[in-house]
């Protein structure tokens, strides 16, 4: 695959599997085959990772804790930007009815465990050939963000962002005009297991605004009283 500037890159696959041994085996073999691999052990983590970086393909276990693979697939397909995201359902459920259910929910392919890495590789190659590569440039109003080069601009002006401000902006760009509470942002942007005070979100939003809004530029980060924040069209 190539980026917008023609630079070759490895396809990025997100593997979602709660069996740690199988997860590590899949990661090892896929990386050996030349893929960049991300991992998630449950449904909420998978959705959070996809929100931060759109993969080229998701390898999704059916039976996951807290949120099933079917629910993850359904939620992804509800998002306009994820409707063409290739999803392979990987499961021990071999029944025809389960196969049909998975495909009806929105999976592109259905692989029954155990499966050889060669057979899985063939399915992955076939899907990646059929689906155009993801656009790694996010845009809203006059703001653009290249998720591969990690470069953000507004009106052609380079934005110098800290790591957390970058992740907040990327998350907002993937979900424009949607209001997220401080709790939502902590769960979706910050690393899991790291304790962060709610007021810390306000600090990073303030820093993002200082960088994002230059002289004469409208503030496109909207504060919604008692609700949270949104990336939104500037108000008159």
PARO-993893 format. One line per field, with one value per residue (C-alpha): x, y, z; residue number from 1. Coordinates in steps of 0.25 Angstrom, whole numbers. Each point is the difference from the previous one (the first is absolute). Example, Ala and Ser with C-alpha at 12.3 -4.5 7.8 and 13.67 -1.06 7.14 Angstrom:
c1	(49; 6)
c2	(-18; 14)
c3	(31; -2)
k	(1; 2)
This chain:
c1	(0; 4; -3; -5; 14; 3; 9; -2; -5; -4; -15; -5; -8; -7; -2; -11; 1; -1; 8; 14; 8; -8; 1; 15; 1; -8; 8; 13; -4; -7; 12; 9; -8; 3; -13; 0; -8; -8; -7; -12; -6; -14; -11; 1; 16; -2; -10; 9; 12; -8; -4; 14; 5; -8; 6; 1; -7; -6; 2; -11; -3; -15; 0; 6; -2; -9; -4; -1; 7; -14; -3; 14; -3; -14; 5; 11; -9; -9; 11; 1; 15; 1; -11; 11; 10; 3; -4; 3; -8; 9; -8; -1; -15; -1; -15; -6; -10; 12; 7; -12; -2; 14; -1; -13; 5; 11; 12; 7; 5; -2; 11; -2; 11; 9; 5; 14; 8; 1; -15; -2; 10; -7; -13; 7; 7; -13; -7; 11; 0; -15; -1; 7; 11; -5; 2; 10; -4; -11; -7; -9; -3; 14; 7; 8; 7; 9; -1; 12; 10; -6; -1; -12; -3; -10; -1; 14; 6; 7; -6; 11; -8; 4; -3; -13; -5; 3; -8; -12; 0; 1; -12; -8; 3; -5; -13; -3; -12; -2; 0; 9; 0; 13; -2; -2; 13; 8; -5; 2; 13; 8; 7; -8; 4; 6; -7; -3; -8; -12; 5; 13; -9; -3; 14; 3; -12; 5; 14; -6; -8; 12; 8; -12; -6; 9; -2; -13; -4; -13; 0; -5; 1; -14; -3; -14; -4; -2; 3; 14; 7; -1; 7; -10; -3; 4; -12; -3)
c2	(0; 14; 14; 12; 4; -13; -5; -15; -5; -13; -3; 2; -11; 1; -14; 0; -13; -3; -13; 6; -12; 0; 15; 0; -11; 7; 13; -7; -7; 12; 9; -11; 1; 15; 6; 11; -6; 6; -8; 1; -10; 5; 8; 13; 0; -3; 11; 10; -4; 1; 14; 4; -7; -6; -14; -6; -12; -6; -14; -1; -12; -2; -4; 12; 5; 12; 2; -11; 0; 1; 13; 6; -3; 6; 12; 2; -1; 10; 10; 6; 0; -15; -5; -5; -5; -14; -9; -15; -7; -11; -10; -14; 1; -9; -1; 6; 8; 7; 2; 7; 8; 5; 4; 7; 8; 6; -9; -2; -14; -11; -9; -12; -3; -7; 5; -1; 13; -3; 0; 12; 7; -3; 6; 12; 2; -2; 11; 10; -1; 2; 12; 13; 5; 9; 15; 4; 14; 5; 14; 9; 14; 6; -10; -13; -11; -10; -12; -7; 12; 5; 14; 10; 13; 11; 9; -5; 3; -11; -3; -4; -9; -8; -15; 1; 12; -8; -11; 9; 7; -14; -5; 13; -1; -14; 4; 14; 7; -10; 4; -8; 1; 1; -14; -4; 6; -6; -14; 2; 9; -4; -13; -10; -2; 14; 8; 14; 11; 5; 14; -5; -1; 15; 4; -8; 6; 14; -4; -5; 13; 8; -7; -3; 14; 11; 15; 2; -14; -5; -10; -13; -7; 2; -1; -5; 4; -12; -10; 1; 4; -1; 3; 9; 10; 14; 8; 13)
c3	(0; -2; 7; -7; -3; -7; 12; 2; 13; 7; 1; 14; 6; 14; 6; 11; 8; 15; 0; 3; -6; -13; -1; 2; -11; -10; 3; -2; -13; -6; 3; -6; -13; -1; 7; 11; 11; 11; 11; 9; 10; 1; -7; 6; -2; -15; -2; 7; -8; -13; 4; 2; -13; -11; -4; -14; 6; 13; 4; 10; 10; 2; 15; 7; 15; 2; -14; -10; -14; -6; 8; -4; -15; 1; 7; -10; -12; 6; -2; -14; 0; 3; -9; -10; 11; -3; 11; 2; 11; 6; 9; 5; -4; -13; -2; -13; 8; 7; -13; -6; 13; 0; -15; 2; 11; -10; 1; -14; 3; 10; 5; 9; 10; 0; -13; -7; -1; -15; -2; 9; -8; -13; 5; 5; -14; -7; 8; 0; -16; 0; 9; -3; 10; 11; -2; 12; -1; 9; -3; 6; -4; -2; 8; -5; 7; -7; 9; -6; 0; 13; -6; 3; -7; 0; -12; -4; 14; 7; 13; 11; 9; 12; 0; 8; -8; -13; 4; 5; -14; -7; 8; -3; -15; 0; 7; -5; 6; 11; 14; 10; 15; 8; 4; -15; -4; 12; -5; -14; -1; 13; 2; 8; 14; 1; 11; -5; 7; -8; 1; -8; -12; 1; 1; -13; -7; 3; -5; -13; -2; 2; -11; -9; 0; -6; -2; -7; 0; 6; 12; -6; 14; 6; 14; 3; 14; 10; -12; -5; -13; -15; -12; -7; -11; 6; 6; -6)
k	(1; 2; 3; 4; 5; 6; 7; 8; 9; 10; 11; 12; 13; 14; 15; 16; 17; 18; 19; 20; 21; 22; 23; 24; 25; 26; 27; 28; 29; 30; 31; 32; 33; 34; 35; 36; 37; 38; 39; 40; 41; 42; 43; 44; 45; 46; 47; 48; 49; 50; 51; 52; 53; 54; 55; 56; 57; 58; 59; 60; 61; 62; 63; 64; 65; 66; 67; 68; 69; 70; 71; 72; 73; 74; 75; 76; 77; 78; 79; 80; 81; 82; 83; 84; 85; 86; 87; 88; 89; 90; 91; 92; 93; 94; 95; 96; 97; 98; 99; 100; 101; 102; 103; 104; 105; 106; 107; 108; 109; 110; 111; 112; 113; 114; 115; 116; 117; 118; 119; 120; 121; 122; 123; 124; 125; 126; 127; 128; 129; 130; 131; 132; 133; 134; 135; 136; 137; 138; 139; 140; 141; 142; 143; 144; 145; 146; 147; 148; 149; 150; 151; 152; 153; 154; 155; 156; 157; 158; 159; 160; 161; 162; 163; 164; 165; 166; 167; 168; 169; 170; 171; 172; 173; 174; 175; 176; 177; 178; 179; 180; 181; 182; 183; 184; 185; 186; 187; 188; 189; 190; 191; 192; 193; 194; 195; 196; 197; 198; 199; 200; 201; 202; 203; 204; 205; 206; 207; 208; 209; 210; 211; 212; 213; 214; 215; 216; 217; 218; 219; 220; 221; 222; 223; 224; 225; 226; 227; 228; 229; 230; 231; 232; 233; 234; 235; 236)
